[in-house]
């Protein structure tokens, strides 16, 4: 009844708006990734409750029956993500889209995963360009491959009733490094966008200009802000679900999420060659939408063809494992940055190969895995990238050897572009580290936090690593990264993950704090709350086996936060130090995982540093009189900044009382290379600079160094890296 009422309101809106001017309805999808069949949480019959092209067909047909001028657009990444693609490489998808009457599609980066030659073959087999619809990309330089220009055009013009619509496409520059478009090159979108807007708006007199974009939401907002004349950006690439358009100037920015879970619908009122009004909704594509029989029958035929292929077998119909809970793939938020699916996949890699570390990039996880019985395709949809012609599967696993210094450089590279670009972030097994996203890019990782197998990383030690083979070219691009004994195995991301899940079924995985963002501790009060939340996670995932211990820790973190709210830093610090002693005892007793205890002790120390730097260091006055308003309340040696550094770095430390201070720098062999301070100093906060020279005045070699501060009875040591 509710949906009938909504339809009635929309029809009334159309009738009223038609009296005011011309109307245009834009239906749009993006990032469908070969999800022709329903997916997601399953109904009692085992059928996915979201998406499916047969349901999309029904919604498109209903809108065409009720709206006078309807356009249907796709914003790219049609390919890659399902066994349907591994079998048919996208040809049936394009045929179905032709049948649905698509008006245009932008090229996405994954359209080039199998190289331009495959894309041209697929388009040709599907009857493009003459028998298809326009495939658009205005910033794709096709000069080195003129054949591609036969299939791909910069823009298209459509007459919809009384509205002349110009549509141009843009593809993300990420395609140049993240896919295989060579010899084609994607040009910077902002360098060309205004030219094509003017071509359509001025040169062709279009009433409405639509950018069909595969740039991602951040770049789409930038294009809207730095150009003029675009009425609508129908976007993709970042898989962003926008319930309502973002309006920037006169431009509406839309995205409809991913995998056809929603069909976006924008209704425009156009008067005098200008958009004067709009209405928008995301229409759910779910089990409440009936399937179009003709499309449903075609999809059943295609699915049967996949299962008849001996390479794949019953990947749609035969359960292989059970997920006890939903396995999230979202990038972390706050302190805890690992995710359940990344932890599971990287653990599966290491279990398969026996290496010291397993690593899986965030960008190689395509979608979550939902609770319930799992068929092969459910697992493949999570790790679908790559294409092996013999097996029909995706990327293989690779093993390699590297050193600790290279791993440090790799971790820094992984967090360099956060939060704007998360694809290179590393989900990891048998590895833990922390970084601070508020620090400048290139100096974010706390090297003292890195552990492998629970032990501090040895900068000069050798480690074995398992990664998807598609990661290897990126490793070679990281400055300072060395690898040897590279071996491409005969096992695949999909089969290793599938077999691991089958062996551990029913599967339950969690966020564990393997990787933490120390920026969450920058505000000590909020940091205490973040640590309480981490304690709750550890109780839930069994890493703290004694429930009472988890409750005690959470209550103590709450008390720390309360003390900090009232300026009682000394009391808060005392609680945290007491917790560290308690954690050590409980780890010995087996009530908390040893690595988990060590991680909490490390984070407690970081919170104490944050308290010193933000409260005591700043001379924050205490409301209860227990803390001095001008002198640090505790001895502290902070991490040098920047780190890594070249050629100079700063070292800060705090003295609660006047002391004779010795600050020295040592190499990894324990040899002193420089004495920076050896003199009495007053109570307070001090800063010392090291210029990378030894006591002899000569520059020292690049590498890891330790700096040690001794003041009266207190001593602290930290690690830093000099790069040249």
C-alpha positions as CSV (number, residue, x, y, z in Angstrom):
1,X,0.0,0.0,0.0
2,X,2.8,2.4,0.9
3,X,4.6,1.8,-2.4
4,X,1.3,2.4,-4.3
5,X,0.9,5.7,-2.5
6,X,4.5,6.7,-3.5
7,X,3.8,5.8,-7.1
8,X,0.7,7.9,-7.0
9,X,2.5,10.9,-5.7
10,X,5.2,10.6,-8.3
11,X,2.7,10.4,-11.1
12,X,0.9,13.4,-9.8
13,X,4.3,15.2,-9.7
14,X,4.9,14.3,-13.3
15,X,1.5,15.6,-14.4
16,X,1.9,18.9,-12.5
17,X,5.5,19.4,-13.7
18,X,4.5,18.7,-17.3
19,X,2.2,21.7,-17.2
20,X,5.1,23.9,-16.1
21,X,7.7,22.8,-18.8
22,X,9.4,19.9,-20.4
23,X,10.3,16.9,-18.3
24,X,13.3,14.5,-18.4
25,X,13.6,11.4,-16.2
26,X,17.1,10.0,-15.8
27,X,17.5,6.4,-14.5
28,X,21.0,5.4,-13.6
29,X,23.2,2.6,-12.3
30,X,26.9,2.4,-11.6
31,X,29.5,-0.2,-10.6
32,X,27.3,-3.2,-11.2
33,X,30.3,-5.5,-11.7
34,X,28.6,-8.3,-13.6
35,X,26.0,-8.8,-10.9
36,X,23.3,-10.1,-13.2
37,X,21.7,-12.3,-10.6
38,X,20.3,-11.3,-7.2
39,X,23.0,-11.2,-4.4
40,X,23.3,-10.1,-0.8
41,X,21.4,-11.5,2.2
42,X,19.4,-14.6,1.2
43,X,15.7,-15.3,1.6
44,X,14.6,-18.7,3.0
45,X,14.9,-20.2,-0.5
46,X,18.5,-19.2,-0.7
47,X,18.0,-16.4,-3.3
48,X,19.7,-13.1,-2.9
49,X,17.4,-10.3,-1.7
50,X,19.1,-7.4,-3.5
51,X,19.7,-6.5,-7.1
52,X,19.4,-8.7,-10.2
53,X,18.9,-7.5,-13.8
54,X,15.5,-9.1,-14.1
55,X,14.3,-6.8,-11.3
56,X,16.0,-3.8,-12.8
57,X,14.2,-4.5,-16.0
58,X,10.9,-4.4,-14.2
59,X,11.6,-1.0,-12.7
60,X,12.8,0.4,-16.0
61,X,9.7,-0.8,-17.7
62,X,7.4,0.6,-15.0
63,X,9.1,4.0,-15.3
64,X,8.9,4.0,-19.1
65,X,5.2,3.3,-18.8
66,X,4.5,6.3,-16.5
67,X,7.1,8.9,-17.6
68,X,7.1,10.6,-21.0
69,X,10.9,11.2,-21.5
70,X,13.1,8.5,-19.9
71,X,16.9,8.1,-20.3
72,X,18.8,5.1,-18.9
73,X,22.5,5.5,-18.1
74,X,25.3,3.5,-16.7
75,X,28.4,5.2,-15.1
76,X,30.9,2.4,-15.6
77,X,32.5,-0.7,-14.1
78,X,30.0,-3.0,-15.8
79,X,32.6,-5.7,-15.9
80,X,34.4,-8.0,-13.4
81,X,32.9,-9.3,-10.1
82,X,31.0,-12.5,-10.7
83,X,31.4,-15.9,-12.4
84,X,29.1,-14.6,-15.1
85,X,32.0,-12.4,-16.2
86,X,34.6,-15.2,-15.9
87,X,32.5,-17.3,-18.3
88,X,31.1,-14.7,-20.8
89,X,33.4,-11.7,-20.4
90,X,30.5,-9.2,-20.5
91,X,28.9,-10.0,-23.8
92,X,25.5,-11.1,-22.4
93,X,25.4,-8.0,-20.1
94,X,25.7,-5.7,-23.1
95,X,23.0,-7.6,-24.9
96,X,20.7,-7.3,-22.0
97,X,21.4,-3.6,-21.7
98,X,20.6,-3.2,-25.4
99,X,17.3,-4.9,-24.8
100,X,16.6,-2.5,-21.9
101,X,17.2,0.5,-24.1
102,X,20.2,2.0,-22.5
103,X,21.0,5.5,-23.8
104,X,24.7,5.6,-22.9
105,X,27.4,4.1,-20.7
106,X,30.7,5.6,-19.4
107,X,33.8,3.4,-19.5
108,X,35.1,2.4,-16.0
109,X,38.6,1.3,-15.1
110,X,37.6,-2.4,-14.8
111,X,36.4,-2.4,-18.4
112,X,40.2,-2.4,-19.1
113,X,41.2,-5.2,-16.8
114,X,41.6,-7.6,-19.8
115,X,43.3,-5.0,-22.0
116,X,41.8,-2.9,-24.8
117,X,42.0,-5.8,-27.2
118,X,39.4,-7.8,-25.1
119,X,37.2,-4.7,-24.7
120,X,37.1,-4.2,-28.4
121,X,36.4,-7.9,-29.0
122,X,33.5,-7.9,-26.5
123,X,32.0,-4.7,-27.9
124,X,32.2,-6.1,-31.5
125,X,30.6,-9.4,-30.5
126,X,27.8,-7.5,-28.8
127,X,27.1,-5.5,-32.0
128,X,28.7,-2.2,-31.1
129,X,28.8,0.5,-32.1
130,X,26.1,0.4,-34.7
131,X,23.7,-2.0,-33.0
132,X,24.4,-0.8,-29.5
133,X,24.3,2.5,-27.5
134,X,27.0,5.1,-27.1
135,X,30.1,4.1,-25.0
136,X,31.6,7.3,-23.7
137,X,34.9,8.7,-22.5
138,X,36.0,12.2,-23.4
139,X,39.4,12.1,-21.6
140,X,40.6,8.8,-23.0
141,X,43.5,9.4,-25.4
142,X,43.0,6.9,-28.2
143,X,45.7,8.2,-30.5
144,X,47.9,5.2,-30.0
145,X,45.0,2.8,-30.7
146,X,42.7,4.4,-33.3
147,X,40.5,1.3,-33.4
148,X,39.2,2.1,-29.9
149,X,38.0,5.5,-31.2
150,X,35.6,3.5,-33.4
151,X,33.9,2.1,-30.4
152,X,34.3,4.9,-27.8
153,X,33.1,8.5,-28.3
154,X,33.6,11.6,-26.2
155,X,29.9,12.5,-26.2
156,X,26.4,11.8,-27.4
157,X,23.4,14.0,-28.0
158,X,19.8,12.8,-27.4
159,X,16.5,14.5,-28.1
160,X,14.1,13.6,-25.4
161,X,10.7,15.3,-26.2
162,X,11.4,19.0,-26.3
163,X,14.7,18.6,-24.4
164,X,18.1,18.4,-26.2
165,X,20.5,16.5,-23.9
166,X,24.2,16.4,-24.3
167,X,26.1,13.6,-22.5
168,X,29.9,13.3,-22.2
169,X,31.9,10.7,-20.3
170,X,35.0,10.9,-18.1
171,X,37.1,8.0,-16.7
172,X,39.3,8.0,-13.6
173,X,43.1,8.5,-14.1
174,X,43.5,5.5,-11.7
175,X,42.9,3.3,-14.8
176,X,46.4,4.2,-16.0
177,X,48.0,2.4,-13.0
178,X,45.3,0.3,-11.6
179,X,44.2,-1.5,-14.7
180,X,45.5,-2.3,-18.2
181,X,44.5,0.4,-20.7
182,X,47.9,0.6,-22.4
183,X,48.6,2.1,-25.0
184,X,45.5,4.2,-24.2
185,X,45.9,6.9,-21.5
186,X,43.3,8.7,-19.4
187,X,44.0,12.4,-19.3
188,X,43.4,14.6,-16.2
189,X,39.6,15.2,-16.2
190,X,39.8,18.8,-15.1
191,X,42.0,19.6,-18.1
192,X,39.4,18.6,-20.6
193,X,36.0,18.8,-18.9
194,X,35.2,22.5,-19.7
195,X,36.0,22.0,-23.4
196,X,33.4,19.3,-23.7
197,X,30.8,21.2,-21.7
198,X,31.2,24.2,-24.0
199,X,31.0,21.9,-27.0
200,X,27.7,20.6,-25.9
201,X,26.2,23.7,-24.3
202,X,27.4,26.3,-26.8
203,X,28.5,24.4,-29.9
204,X,25.4,22.1,-30.1
205,X,22.9,24.2,-28.1
206,X,22.0,21.5,-25.6
207,X,19.4,22.4,-23.0
208,X,20.8,19.9,-20.5
209,X,24.4,18.7,-20.1
210,X,25.0,15.5,-18.2
211,X,28.5,14.2,-17.2
212,X,28.4,10.4,-17.2
213,X,31.4,10.0,-14.8
214,X,33.5,7.2,-13.6
215,X,35.7,9.5,-11.5
216,X,34.6,8.8,-7.9
217,X,32.6,11.1,-5.6
218,X,35.5,13.4,-4.6
219,X,36.7,14.1,-8.1
220,X,33.0,14.5,-9.2
221,X,32.5,17.2,-6.6
222,X,35.7,18.9,-7.8
223,X,34.6,18.9,-11.4
224,X,31.2,20.4,-10.3
225,X,33.1,23.1,-8.4
226,X,35.7,24.0,-11.0
227,X,33.6,24.0,-14.2
228,X,30.4,25.7,-15.3
229,X,27.6,24.4,-17.4
230,X,27.1,20.9,-16.1
231,X,23.5,20.3,-15.0
232,X,23.9,16.7,-13.7
233,X,26.8,14.4,-12.9
234,X,25.8,10.8,-12.9
235,X,28.7,9.3,-11.1
236,X,30.5,6.0,-10.3
237,X,33.8,4.4,-9.3
238,X,33.6,5.2,-5.5
239,X,30.4,3.0,-5.1
240,X,28.8,5.9,-3.1
241,X,25.2,5.7,-2.2
242,X,23.6,9.2,-2.3
243,X,20.1,9.2,-1.1
244,X,19.7,12.7,-2.4
245,X,21.9,14.7,-4.9
246,X,24.8,16.8,-3.7
247,X,24.2,20.3,-5.2
248,X,27.3,22.3,-6.0
249,X,26.4,25.5,-7.7
250,X,23.9,24.6,-10.3
251,X,25.2,21.0,-10.7
252,X,23.5,18.0,-9.2
253,X,25.9,15.1,-8.3
254,X,24.3,11.6,-8.2
255,X,25.6,8.1,-7.4
256,X,23.5,4.9,-6.8
257,X,25.8,2.8,-4.7
258,X,26.8,-0.5,-6.2
259,X,25.8,-3.9,-7.8
260,X,22.3,-2.6,-8.7
261,X,21.0,-2.6,-5.2
262,X,19.3,0.7,-6.1
263,X,18.2,2.3,-9.3
264,X,18.6,6.0,-9.2
265,X,15.8,8.2,-10.6
266,X,16.2,11.9,-11.3
267,X,13.2,13.8,-12.6
268,X,14.0,17.2,-14.1
269,X,11.8,20.1,-15.1
270,X,13.3,22.0,-18.0
271,X,12.0,25.4,-19.1
272,X,13.5,27.8,-21.6
273,X,16.6,25.6,-22.0
274,X,17.4,25.5,-18.3
275,X,16.7,23.1,-15.4
276,X,14.2,24.9,-13.1
277,X,13.3,22.0,-10.7
278,X,14.0,18.4,-9.8
279,X,12.9,15.5,-7.7
280,X,15.1,12.4,-6.8
281,X,14.8,9.0,-5.3
282,X,16.8,5.8,-5.0
283,X,14.5,3.0,-5.9
284,X,15.3,-0.3,-4.0
285,X,16.0,-3.2,-6.3
286,X,15.0,-5.9,-3.9
287,X,12.8,-9.0,-3.4
288,X,9.7,-6.8,-3.5
289,X,10.3,-6.0,-7.2
290,X,9.0,-8.8,-9.5
291,X,11.4,-10.2,-12.0
292,X,10.8,-9.6,-15.7
293,X,10.2,-13.2,-17.0
294,X,12.1,-12.9,-20.3
295,X,15.2,-11.5,-18.5
296,X,14.9,-14.0,-15.7
297,X,14.8,-16.9,-18.1
298,X,17.8,-15.6,-20.0
299,X,19.8,-15.3,-16.7
300,X,18.8,-18.9,-15.7
301,X,20.2,-20.1,-19.0
302,X,23.4,-18.2,-18.5
303,X,23.8,-19.5,-15.0
304,X,23.3,-23.1,-16.2
305,X,26.1,-22.5,-18.7
306,X,28.5,-21.4,-16.0
307,X,27.7,-24.5,-13.8
308,X,28.0,-26.8,-16.8
309,X,31.6,-25.5,-17.3
310,X,33.9,-28.1,-15.6
311,X,36.2,-25.3,-14.5
312,X,33.6,-23.8,-12.2
313,X,31.0,-26.5,-11.3
314,X,28.0,-25.7,-9.1
315,X,29.1,-22.2,-8.0
316,X,25.5,-20.8,-7.9
317,X,23.7,-23.8,-6.3
318,X,25.9,-25.9,-4.0
319,X,26.8,-24.5,-0.6
320,X,30.5,-24.7,0.3
321,X,30.6,-23.0,3.7
322,X,28.5,-21.1,6.3
323,X,29.1,-17.6,7.5
324,X,28.0,-17.3,11.2
325,X,27.9,-13.4,10.9
326,X,28.1,-10.8,8.3
327,X,31.7,-10.3,7.2
328,X,32.2,-6.5,6.7
329,X,34.7,-5.2,4.1
330,X,34.4,-1.4,4.9
331,X,37.4,0.6,5.6
332,X,37.8,1.3,9.3
333,X,36.7,4.5,11.0
334,X,38.3,5.9,14.2
335,X,41.0,3.8,16.0
336,X,40.4,0.3,14.5
337,X,41.2,0.2,10.8
338,X,41.3,-3.5,9.9
339,X,38.1,-5.2,8.8
340,X,36.7,-8.7,9.3
341,X,36.9,-9.8,5.6
342,X,40.4,-8.4,5.2
343,X,41.6,-10.3,8.3
344,X,40.0,-13.5,7.1
345,X,41.4,-13.3,3.5
346,X,44.9,-12.5,4.7
347,X,44.8,-15.3,7.3
348,X,43.7,-17.7,4.5
349,X,46.7,-16.7,2.4
350,X,49.2,-17.3,5.2
351,X,47.6,-20.6,6.1
352,X,47.9,-21.7,2.5
353,X,51.6,-20.7,2.0
354,X,53.1,-20.7,5.5
355,X,54.8,-17.4,5.1
356,X,55.5,-15.0,7.9
357,X,52.9,-12.4,6.7
358,X,49.8,-12.5,4.6
359,X,48.7,-9.2,2.9
360,X,45.6,-8.3,1.0
361,X,45.0,-4.7,-0.2
362,X,41.7,-3.0,0.7
363,X,41.1,-2.2,-2.9
364,X,41.1,-5.9,-3.8
365,X,38.0,-6.6,-1.6
366,X,34.9,-6.1,-3.8
367,X,32.0,-6.7,-1.5
368,X,31.1,-8.2,1.9
369,X,30.0,-11.7,2.7
370,X,26.6,-12.0,4.4
371,X,25.6,-14.5,7.1
372,X,24.1,-17.8,6.0
373,X,25.0,-20.6,3.6
374,X,27.6,-19.6,1.0
375,X,27.9,-20.8,-2.5
376,X,31.1,-20.4,-4.5
377,X,29.9,-17.3,-6.2
378,X,29.3,-15.5,-2.8
379,X,33.0,-16.0,-2.0
380,X,34.2,-15.2,-5.5
381,X,32.3,-11.9,-5.5
382,X,34.4,-10.8,-2.5
383,X,37.7,-11.5,-4.4
384,X,36.9,-11.4,-8.1
385,X,39.8,-9.5,-9.6
386,X,42.0,-10.9,-12.3
387,X,41.4,-13.4,-15.1
388,X,43.3,-16.6,-15.6
389,X,42.5,-18.0,-19.0
390,X,43.2,-21.6,-18.1
391,X,41.2,-21.9,-14.9
392,X,38.8,-19.0,-15.4
393,X,39.6,-17.8,-11.9
394,X,41.1,-14.5,-10.9
395,X,44.5,-13.5,-9.4
396,X,47.0,-16.1,-8.2
397,X,48.9,-15.9,-4.9
398,X,52.6,-14.9,-5.0
399,X,55.2,-15.4,-2.3
400,X,58.3,-13.3,-1.9
401,X,61.0,-12.4,0.5
402,X,61.8,-8.9,1.7
403,X,63.5,-7.1,4.6
404,X,62.1,-5.1,7.5
405,X,63.2,-1.7,6.0
406,X,61.2,-2.5,2.9
407,X,58.2,-3.5,4.9
408,X,58.4,-0.2,6.7
409,X,58.5,1.7,3.4
410,X,55.5,-0.4,2.2
411,X,53.4,0.4,5.3
412,X,54.1,4.1,4.8
413,X,53.1,3.8,1.2
414,X,49.9,2.1,2.2
415,X,48.7,5.0,4.4
416,X,50.2,7.8,2.3
417,X,46.9,8.9,0.5
418,X,44.5,8.3,3.4
419,X,41.6,9.2,3.7
420,X,41.2,10.1,0.1
421,X,42.4,6.9,-1.5
422,X,42.0,3.6,0.5
423,X,42.7,1.0,-2.2
424,X,46.4,0.6,-1.2
425,X,45.6,0.2,2.5
426,X,46.9,-3.2,3.7
427,X,44.8,-5.8,5.5
428,X,47.2,-8.2,7.1
429,X,47.8,-11.5,8.9
430,X,50.4,-12.1,11.7
431,X,51.2,-8.4,11.4
432,X,50.3,-5.3,13.5
433,X,51.2,-1.7,13.2
434,X,49.9,1.8,14.0
435,X,50.0,5.0,12.1
436,X,48.7,8.6,12.6
437,X,46.6,10.0,9.7
438,X,46.9,13.5,11.2
439,X,50.6,13.5,10.5
440,X,52.0,14.6,7.1
441,X,52.0,11.9,4.4
442,X,55.3,10.0,4.4
443,X,55.7,10.3,8.2
444,X,52.7,8.5,9.5
445,X,53.8,5.0,10.6
446,X,55.0,4.5,14.1
447,X,57.8,2.1,13.5
448,X,58.0,1.1,17.2
449,X,54.5,-0.3,16.8
450,X,55.2,-2.8,14.0
451,X,55.2,-6.4,15.1
452,X,55.4,-9.6,13.1
453,X,54.3,-12.7,14.9
454,X,54.1,-10.6,18.1
455,X,57.8,-9.6,17.9
456,X,59.1,-6.1,17.0
457,X,60.1,-5.8,13.4
458,X,63.8,-6.2,12.7
459,X,64.7,-3.5,10.1
460,X,67.4,-5.8,8.7
461,X,65.6,-9.1,9.2
462,X,64.3,-11.2,6.3
463,X,60.6,-12.0,6.1
464,X,58.4,-14.1,3.8
465,X,55.2,-12.5,2.5
466,X,52.1,-13.8,0.6
467,X,50.2,-11.3,-1.7
468,X,47.9,-11.5,-4.7
469,X,50.2,-11.6,-7.8
470,X,48.5,-8.4,-9.0
471,X,50.1,-6.6,-6.1
472,X,53.7,-7.3,-7.2
473,X,53.9,-4.5,-9.8
474,X,52.8,-2.0,-7.2
475,X,55.4,-3.2,-4.7
476,X,58.1,-2.6,-7.4
477,X,57.0,1.0,-7.6
478,X,57.5,1.7,-3.8
479,X,60.7,3.7,-3.3
480,X,63.1,1.6,-1.2
481,X,61.2,-1.6,-1.5
482,X,63.4,-4.7,-2.2
483,X,62.1,-8.2,-2.9
484,X,63.6,-11.5,-4.0
485,X,62.7,-15.1,-4.5
486,X,59.4,-14.1,-6.1
487,X,57.2,-17.1,-6.8
488,X,53.8,-17.1,-8.5
489,X,52.0,-20.0,-7.1
490,X,49.3,-22.2,-8.8
491,X,46.7,-21.3,-6.1
492,X,44.1,-18.5,-6.5
493,X,42.7,-15.8,-4.2
494,X,39.3,-17.4,-4.7
495,X,40.1,-21.0,-4.1
496,X,42.3,-20.3,-1.1
497,X,39.7,-18.2,0.5
498,X,36.9,-20.7,-0.3
499,X,38.8,-23.6,1.1
500,X,39.8,-21.7,4.3
501,X,36.2,-20.7,4.9
502,X,35.1,-24.3,4.3
503,X,37.6,-25.6,6.8
504,X,36.6,-23.1,9.4
505,X,32.8,-23.2,8.8
506,X,30.8,-21.6,10.3
507,X,33.0,-18.6,9.9
508,X,33.1,-15.7,12.3
509,X,35.7,-12.9,11.9
510,X,35.9,-9.5,13.5
511,X,37.7,-6.1,13.5
512,X,40.7,-6.9,15.8
513,X,42.8,-3.7,16.0
514,X,45.6,-5.3,13.9
515,X,46.0,-1.9,12.4
516,X,45.2,1.3,14.3
517,X,45.1,5.0,13.5
518,X,46.6,6.9,16.4
519,X,44.8,10.1,15.3
520,X,41.8,8.7,17.2
521,X,43.9,9.3,20.4
522,X,44.7,12.9,19.6
523,X,41.9,14.1,21.8
524,X,42.6,12.2,25.0
525,X,39.0,12.1,26.1
526,X,37.8,10.7,22.8
527,X,40.9,8.4,22.8
528,X,39.8,6.8,26.1
529,X,36.4,6.2,24.6
530,X,38.0,4.6,21.5
531,X,40.0,2.3,23.8
532,X,36.9,1.3,25.7
533,X,35.3,0.4,22.4
534,X,38.3,-1.7,21.5
535,X,38.0,-3.5,24.8
536,X,34.4,-4.3,23.9
537,X,35.5,-5.7,20.5
538,X,38.1,-7.9,22.2
539,X,35.4,-9.2,24.5
540,X,33.1,-9.9,21.6
541,X,35.7,-11.7,19.4
542,X,37.2,-13.8,22.2
543,X,40.6,-12.2,22.4
544,X,39.8,-11.4,26.0
545,X,38.5,-14.8,27.3
546,X,37.7,-13.6,30.8
547,X,34.5,-11.5,30.4
548,X,35.0,-9.8,33.8
549,X,38.4,-8.6,32.7
550,X,36.9,-6.9,29.6
551,X,34.3,-5.2,31.7
552,X,37.0,-4.0,34.1
553,X,39.1,-2.5,31.3
554,X,36.1,-0.8,29.8
555,X,35.1,0.8,33.2
556,X,38.7,1.9,33.7
557,X,38.8,3.6,30.3
558,X,35.5,5.3,31.1
559,X,37.1,6.5,34.4
560,X,40.2,7.7,32.5
561,X,38.0,9.7,30.3
562,X,36.1,11.3,33.2
563,X,39.4,12.3,34.9
564,X,40.6,13.9,31.7
565,X,37.4,15.8,31.3
566,X,38.2,17.5,34.6
567,X,41.9,18.0,34.0
568,X,43.1,15.3,36.3
569,X,45.9,14.0,34.1
570,X,47.9,12.5,37.0
571,X,45.0,10.3,38.1
572,X,44.3,9.2,34.5
573,X,47.9,8.4,33.9
574,X,48.1,6.3,37.1
575,X,45.0,4.2,36.0
576,X,46.6,3.6,32.6
577,X,49.9,2.5,34.0
578,X,48.1,0.2,36.5
579,X,46.1,-1.3,33.6
580,X,49.4,-2.1,31.8
581,X,50.6,-4.0,34.8
582,X,47.2,-5.8,35.1
583,X,47.3,-6.7,31.3
584,X,50.7,-8.3,31.7
585,X,49.5,-10.4,34.6
586,X,46.3,-11.5,32.8
587,X,48.3,-12.4,29.7
588,X,50.5,-14.7,31.8
589,X,47.3,-16.3,33.3
590,X,45.9,-16.9,29.8
591,X,42.9,-14.6,30.3
592,X,43.9,-12.4,27.4
593,X,45.8,-13.1,24.2
594,X,49.4,-12.0,24.7
595,X,49.5,-10.0,21.4
596,X,46.2,-8.3,22.4
597,X,47.6,-7.4,25.8
598,X,50.7,-6.0,24.2
599,X,48.6,-4.0,21.8
600,X,46.5,-2.4,24.6
601,X,49.7,-1.6,26.6
602,X,51.1,0.1,23.5
603,X,47.9,2.1,22.9
604,X,47.7,3.0,26.6
605,X,51.2,4.4,26.3
606,X,50.2,6.4,23.2
607,X,47.2,7.8,25.1
608,X,49.6,8.9,27.9
609,X,51.7,10.7,25.3
610,X,48.7,12.4,23.9
611,X,47.7,13.6,27.4
612,X,51.2,15.0,27.9
613,X,51.4,16.6,24.4
614,X,47.8,18.0,24.5
615,X,47.1,18.8,28.1
616,X,50.2,18.9,30.4
617,X,52.5,20.1,27.6
618,X,50.1,22.9,26.8
619,X,49.9,23.9,30.4
620,X,46.2,23.0,30.8
621,X,45.0,24.0,34.3
622,X,43.5,21.3,36.5
623,X,40.2,22.0,38.1
624,X,40.9,20.0,41.2
625,X,44.3,21.4,41.9
626,X,46.1,18.0,41.6
627,X,48.0,18.9,38.4
628,X,50.3,21.9,37.9
629,X,49.0,24.3,35.2
630,X,52.5,25.0,33.9
631,X,54.8,22.0,34.4
632,X,54.5,18.5,32.8
633,X,53.2,16.0,35.3
634,X,55.3,13.1,34.0
635,X,58.5,12.3,32.2
636,X,57.9,11.7,28.5
637,X,60.0,11.1,25.4
638,X,57.9,11.7,22.2
639,X,58.3,10.2,18.7
640,X,60.6,12.4,16.6
641,X,59.1,14.4,13.9
642,X,59.2,14.1,10.9
643,X,59.9,10.3,10.8
644,X,61.3,9.1,8.5
645,X,63.4,12.2,8.0
646,X,66.0,13.8,5.8
647,X,68.1,15.7,6.7
648,X,66.8,16.9,10.1
649,X,64.3,15.9,12.7
650,X,63.0,17.2,16.0
651,X,62.9,15.4,19.3
652,X,60.5,16.6,22.1
653,X,60.6,15.5,25.7
654,X,59.1,16.6,29.0
655,X,60.7,16.9,32.4
656,X,58.4,17.2,35.5
657,X,61.4,18.3,37.7
658,X,64.8,19.9,37.0
659,X,67.2,17.1,35.9
660,X,70.5,16.4,34.4
661,X,69.6,15.2,30.9
662,X,71.5,12.9,28.5
663,X,70.0,12.5,25.0
664,X,72.0,10.2,22.7
665,X,71.6,8.6,19.3
666,X,72.7,5.0,18.6
667,X,72.9,2.9,15.5
668,X,71.3,-0.6,15.3
669,X,74.6,-2.2,16.5
670,X,74.2,-0.2,19.7
671,X,77.1,2.2,18.9
672,X,76.6,5.8,20.0
673,X,76.9,8.1,17.0
674,X,75.9,11.4,18.6
675,X,75.3,13.0,22.0
676,X,72.7,15.7,21.5
677,X,72.3,16.8,25.1
678,X,74.4,16.3,28.3
679,X,73.6,19.0,30.8
680,X,71.3,20.1,33.5
681,X,67.9,21.3,32.2
682,X,64.9,22.9,33.8
683,X,61.4,21.4,34.3
684,X,59.3,21.8,31.3
685,X,59.0,20.9,27.6
686,X,62.1,20.8,25.5
687,X,62.9,20.3,21.8
688,X,66.2,19.2,20.3
689,X,67.1,19.0,16.6
690,X,69.3,16.3,15.1
691,X,70.8,17.1,11.7
692,X,71.7,13.5,10.8
693,X,75.4,14.0,11.7
694,X,77.6,12.1,14.1
695,X,79.9,13.5,16.8
696,X,82.6,13.6,14.2
697,X,80.6,16.1,12.1
698,X,80.0,13.8,9.2
699,X,76.6,12.7,7.9
700,X,75.6,9.2,9.0
701,X,74.3,6.6,6.7
702,X,70.5,6.1,6.0
703,X,68.9,3.5,8.2
704,X,67.2,2.9,11.6
705,X,68.6,4.7,14.7
706,X,67.6,4.8,18.3
707,X,67.5,7.8,20.6
708,X,67.7,7.4,24.4
709,X,66.8,10.0,27.0
710,X,68.1,9.7,30.5
711,X,67.0,12.1,33.2
712,X,67.8,11.3,36.9
713,X,66.2,7.9,37.4
714,X,64.0,7.8,34.3
715,X,65.0,6.4,30.9
716,X,63.2,6.1,27.6
717,X,64.2,4.9,24.1
718,X,62.6,5.3,20.7
719,X,63.3,4.4,17.1
720,X,63.6,6.7,14.1
721,X,64.6,6.3,10.4
722,X,66.9,8.5,8.3
723,X,66.3,8.2,4.6
724,X,68.6,9.6,1.9
